[in-house]
Amino acid sequence: MRKTLAYLIPLTFLLSACQSPPIANQDNPAPEPLNAWTDWNDREIFKSGLLPLYQESLDELPGASIYHIDYEIADDLVHLTGNQEVRYTNQEDIPLDTIQFHLFPNLLGGEMLISDVSVGGVSVSIEYAQNNSILSAPLPAPLQPGENILIQISFVTTVPTELESNYGILASTEGVLALAHAYPMISVYDDEGWNTEYPSAQGDVTYADVSFYLVRVSAPDDLVMVASGNEIQRKSTGDRQIVTFAAGPARDFYLVASSEYVLVSGKFGEYTINSYAPEDAGEGSQLALDVAAAAIDYFGKSYAPYPYTEFDIASTPTYALGIEYPGMTAINVDLYDLSSNFGGTPASIYLESTIAHEVGHQWFYNFVGNDQLDDPWLDESLTQYVTWQYYIDRYGANSGAEFAQALDGRWQRIESEKIPVGLPVTAYQDGEYSAIVYGRGAFFFDVLADQMGAEAFEAFLADYTQSHQWGIATSESLQDIAEEHCKCDLNDLFTDWIYPSQ
Ligand SMILES: [Zn+2]
C-alpha cells in the first residue's frame, strides 16, 4: 500500500444512497457446480495465467489451499452473495482441530453474514471471535499432517457505500465496486498457531499463504470486471454476465468493477498489462500502463521474472494512493488527472511513484510473502527501496536522489528519530508508521548495500526473492541470506536499524 498524505489528496465521500434489499436473481437456473470443472488435484486450469518458467509451481505446492468461489453481485452493487468451497491441506507437523477464517468485511465497515458451513459434507456449528471477523470451523476429527478436507461456506456480504475504514478498500462508491478480501479467507497457521491477529486501521490487513482461486462471478452485464488472475470463461444470460477467473499461486483474490471503465492495454513479451479507468482519465491510464511496463521489466531483471501473464491496474476512489493485490493494483483515481497537482507536485509524479511502488509489491508481498501486521517492513520498506532503484535505473542518479529526498522528508516528519524499522504496525504511534516503515526503512537497505558491497547485495536480493518464491519471509530469514552473501556478521547493523531495542 502507498499511503495518502492527507493534506495532498482531498477525501471525497459519497453520501450513502438508499439501498435496495439483497438480490437473488431467480431467473437463472442453478449453475453447474464449480467442482464439476476441474478435479481438485488438476491445476491445468491455472496454467494459462503463469509464465512457462513458473508453470512448474503448479506441481510444487501440493498443500496450497484451493478456493472455488461463486459470487453474485446484486444490481445495486452493494450486496454480494457467495458460496465458497475450499480444500485445505494440513501443512503443519501437528494435527489440527479447527480451521480458522478471516471475515474481513466485518472489520472493513461492511457486514458478512454466514448462513451455512459444512466440513467434509457435514453441517457444523461455528464460533466467531473478534467482532465476528474470525470464524472458527470445528473439524469432525483432527486433521492429520498431509491430510486435506473440504469446507463449504455460504455468505452474504453488504459492502459499505462510503469509504469507511482502511482506505476504503471494500466499498461501493462513485460507481466503483471494490471487493477486497470479500470471501472467508483462511488464516495462516504459524508459530503463533492460527494467526488471527486483529489488524490496525493504518496498514495492510492481510497475512496469507499462497492459494489457488477459481472464482465465478455473476454480475450486471454492463459492469467491466477486473480481477486477480485471468478470465477463463464468459457467458451471457439476458442482463447478466457470468465470468470465471482463475488465479494462483496468489495470496488473495481481488475484484473491482465499474460500468465506467475503459481499457487501455499493451503486450510486453510474455505478459499483457491492462489499465482500467474512466474515459476522461485516459491520459493518466496510459501513463499508468507505461510505468507498470517499465517497472515490471526492471524488477523482473533485477530480482526474479514477473510470474503471471497479466497485470491489471484499476482506478478506484480509495483514499490510499494505491493498494497492491496479486496480479493487479488499485490506484486512487485523483492521480489520473494529469492537469492537477497536489501541494505543487504534479499528479503525474504521484502516479508514477505509486504505480512503481505497487508493482514492486508483486515481488515483495505476493511472490515473497510476509506477515504484513507484524513485519510490515519486509514488504513496505523493501518496496520503497526497490522503487528508489527503479528511478535510478530509469532516469539516472539525479532522479534517484530526488526520490531519496522524498523518503527522507517522510522520516524527517518525526525528526528522523531512530525508531526500529522492524516493529509490528500496531507498535507505531501516529505518523511514526509512515515515517519509519516507508521512510527510514528504505535507507536501511541502502546502508546494507554499502556494508555488503554492491555485488554481494544484488546477489543477496535476487537470492532472497527466489529462495522465498511463494513462501513467507521473516526478518531473520532476510538477515541469514544477507549474511550468507556477504560472509559477514550483520547483527550490529540489524540491531541498530531493525530489531526492537532490548
Ligand atoms: Zn506499499
Residues whose N, C-alpha, C, O or C-beta is under 5 A from the ligand:
A	BS01	ZN	M1 R2 E380
